[in-house]
């Protein structure tokens, strides 16, 4: 018989009241085979099979430059754990989607409709006159996304394929293309796109990514990666793409830093770049910003949601819609901050020399 091994639980999994602390894992060797069976306590958090990933070694190597606030990081501080828990709970409760009450209620009602009725029902729904323009954009995006989804669900039996590009083109691109078209907050380029920020930051080096989001000034604001097909994941590929995405988001920030040396460092620390990472059917939204205390960077997961591909999974659109509502909120906030940054850099808003980006970072 094998020995008994115990492991501490992840720090953000609260102990349910009334349940005593017990052994977390027991490993027992079979008598006739060189096999060990591991029995896991119900209170032990299981690692997610989807989403971005990094090894502990990579996280440690990055730690002097990048704080990684993400589900896959087992070395988070108490404050980082709390920050991550708050974002996770906000996503689970559809916090930002519920701020758009008309859209939230339309989506809930629509998801109760049978497949042969939902499209007609969606386009009979009239938006109330008192709804703000931002919500009208989100509402229209949700209706178009659901229409596309319902149309796909009317096909015959889906062909089983683990093609990374097939899922990306068929299910991911339509969501974000519609979001961009209706909100006007981003424009997207798709599939093996040259990342200009990488070339500007590291001359002579070329990087291609699966998607890039650009603002109205044609400046790169979001990098997108697809790491697997719908059914199976190559973990090593996911880890590589996670590193690549963090690096790409930093190069976009570096471009902002180089182009706004006369702006206030405090304003630059509010600038964020964004990432979308697709692993199997899960989409993860992240943001990256300067760490004002160290001059390094903070990478943080904000939302994750699974894309439904069958009509039986349609309830999952609530979480996906909250991810889009969250992205819209973040992008709108960034427009105001970037306007401030541009005015400071041009001298329209005075910034004392010792408070400027170039002085604080000594560049």
N, C-alpha and C positions, 0 to 999 in steps of 0.2 A: 504494500500500500504506500502511496506517495505521501509526502508531508503536507501540512496545512499551510497555506499562504494567505495573508490578509493584506488588503490594500485600502488606503484612505479614499473616501469618496471625493468627487469634484466639489470645489468650494461653493459653487452656486446651487447645489442641490440641498434645499432645506430638509432637515429631519422632520418627518410628520410627527406631530405631537402624539404622545402615547405609545409610540413604537420604539422599543429600546434599541440601542446601538448593538449590532451583532457582527459576527465575522462577515466580511464582505465577499470573499471568494474562498472556495475550497477546491483544491486540485487533488484528484485521486487517480492513481495508475491502475489500469486493467491488469488482471493476472496473466492473461494469455497473449496479450498483444502489447507492443511497445507504444501504448497510447495513453494519454492523460486526458481525463474528462474534467473540465472546469465548471463547477456549480457557482452561479453568481447570485448574490443576494439581490432582492428586488429593489433595494435602495441604491444600488450602484448604477450610475449613469453609463449608458452605452454610447460609444463613439458613433457619431452620425456617419451613415454610409454615403451621404451626399455632401455637397458644399465644398468650399475651399479647404485646403489642408497644407500644413507645413510640419516638418519633423522638428523635434525638440532641439536638435543640433542646429538647424537653420534659424530657429527662433533665437537661440542663444547667440549665434554669430551676428544676427541683425540687431541685437538688443542695444548696442551702443549708438545706433543710428535710428532705428525704428521701434516704436512701441507697437506691438501687435495685439489689439484687443479683439479677440475672435474666439469662437467656440472651440477651435482646435488647440488653443493655447492653454496648457495645464499649469502655467506658471504666472497667472494673473495676480495682481495685488488685490486686496479687498475692495479698494475703490474701483478698480477696473472691472472686477466681478459684478459689483453693484451697477455700474454703468451698462454692462452687457445685459444683465438681468432686466433692467428697466426697458431697454430697447426691445428685448425679446417679448416681454409682457405687453408692451405697446403694440407690437405686431400681432400677437395672439388675440388681442382684444379689438383689433382693427381701429386703433386710436385715431390715426390721421384720416382714414376713410370716413369715419363717423362724423368728422368735422364737415363733411360734404353730405349732409343728411339726405338730400333728394337722391343723390347717386347711390348711397348705401341702401336706401329703402327700395329703389328700383332694382338693384342687383339682387337683393334678398327675394323680392317678389318674382323676378324673372327666373331665378334658379328653382322655383317651385313649379314652373311650367313644364309640360312634357315637350319632348324634342320637336314634335310636329306643330307646336303652337308658339314656341318661344320667339322666333324671328318676327312673325306677324305682330305678336304682343309688344315686342320692343319698339317697333316703329309706329305703333299706335299711341305709344306713351308720349305725351306732350310735356315739355319742360315748363314749369311754372315761370311766370314773368318776373318774379322777385328773386330768382336765383342769380347769384353773382357770375360774372363772366368766366372766372377761373373754374367754377364748378360746372358751368355749361360745357367748357372744354373737356373736363374729365368725364362728365356724363356722356358726351358724344363719343369719346374714346371707348368707354366701357360698352356702349351699345354696338359699336363697330367690331370690337374684339369678340364680344359674345356672338355676334352674327357670323363672324369667320369661324369661331369654334363650333357653333351649331351646324354650319355647312359641312365642316370636316366630319362631324359625328354622323352625318347622313350617308356617308360612304359605306361600302360593304366592309367586310372584315379587314382590319388593318394588317398590312404586311409587316411581319416581325423583322426588324433590322436594327442593328446597333451602330449604324452610320452616324458619326458625329455631325457631319455636314447636313444630313437629311433632317435630323431633329432641329438643328439650328435654323435652317431655312424654312422648314414647315411650321414650326411652333414658336420660336423665339423672335425671329425678325418681324413677323406680322404684329406682335404685341407692341414692340418699341417703335416700329414705323408708324403705327396708328397714333401712339402717344405723341410722337414728334409732330405729326401732321396736324393734330387737333390742338395741342397746346402751344406750338410754335417756340418751345423752349430749347429744342435741340434739332439739329439735322444729323442724320446718320449716314455713314459709309460702311459697306458690308464686305466681309470675306477677303482675307489676306490684304488688309489695308496698311499702307505705309504710315508709320507713326512719325510725324514730323518732329515732335518734341524730343524723341529719342535721338534723332539725327542732329538736332540743334545742341543737345546736351553732351553727346558723345560723338564728335565729328568722325566721319568715316564709317560709322556703324549703322547698319540697317536693321529695322525691326518691323515685322508684319504682325498684325493682330486681327482677330475675327470681326471686330467692329469698333468704330470710333464715333463718339458723339461730339459734334461741334456746335458752338453757340452762334448767334446771329452775326458775330464778327468773324466767323469761320475759324475760331480758335478752339483747339482740342480741349474738351472738358471731361470726357468719359472714355474709358477704355473697356473693351468687352472681350471675354475669352470663353470659348466652349472647350471643355476638357474631356468629354466623353459622349457616347451615344446615349440613347434612352435607357438601355437595360443594364449595361456593364460598364464598370469604371476601371481604368488603369490608374491606380493610386499614384504611381510615380509621375505619370503625365499630369495629374491634378496638382501634385506638389510643385512641379516645374512651372505650370501655368499660374499658380498662386504667387510664386516668387516673381514671375514675369509681370504679373498684374500690379503687384506692389511697386516694383521697379518702374513700370510705365507710368503709374500715377505720380510717382516722385518726379520723373522727368518732366511731366506736365507742370508740376509745381515749380520746378527749377526754371522752366521757361518764364513763368510768371515772375519769379524773383529777379531774373536777369532783365526783364522788360520793365520792372517797376522799382528800380533801385532808390528813387527819390521819394517813394511813398512811405508812410509810417509803418514801422515793423509791426505794431499792434494790429493794424488793418490787414497786413499780409498774413498774420497768424489766423485770421478768420476766413481766408481763402481756402476752398476745398476743391479737390478733384474727385471724380467718382469712378466706380468700377461695377461692372455686371459680370458675374462669373456663373456659367452654367455647368453643372455636374449632374449627369443623368437628367432627371426632370426638374431638378432644383435650381432656382435662380437666387443668387445672393447679391444684394446691393451693399456696397462698401463706400467709405469716404476716406480720404487722406488729407492731412493738413500739417502745417508746421507745428512743432513743439516749441512754444515760446520760451520755455525754461531752459532748453538745451540746444536749440538750433537744429535738432533732428526732426523726426517726423512721427506722426501718429496715424496708424492704419486701423480702422474700426469697421467691423460688420454692423450694418444698420437694420437690414431686413432680410429675411429669406422666405421663399414661398415655392411651392411645387406647381408646375404647370399641369393642369388637367388635360388629358388626351382622350378620355371617353366621357360620355354623358353621365355615367354613374359617378364620376369624380367631380361633377360641376360645382359642388359646394366649395371646392378649393379656390374658386375664383375670388372669394371674399379676401383671402389673405394676399392673393396676387394684386388685387385692386388696391389694397392698403399699401403695398410696396410702391405702386405707381403714384398713389396720393402722396406718399412720403417723398418720393423723388421729385414730384412737382413742387412740394413745399420747399425742399432744399434748393432747387434750382431758382425759384423765385427769390428766396432770401439771398442767394449768391449774386443775382443781378444787381441788387442794391449795394452789396459790399463791393463788387467789382467797379461800379460807378464811382463809389467813394475812392477806391484805389486809383483809378484813372485820374480823377481830379487832383488827388494828392501828388501823383507822379508828375503831372503837368505843371504844378505850381499854382493851380487855381485855388487849391486849399493849402495854406501854408503849413509846412512841417519843419520843426526845428531840426537842424542838421544832425544832432546827436541821437535823434529818434528815428532817423531814416533807416531803411533796409540796409543800405550799403554801409552805414556806420555801425549798426548793431552786429551785422554779420561779417564786417570787415572785408568787403568784397570790392 
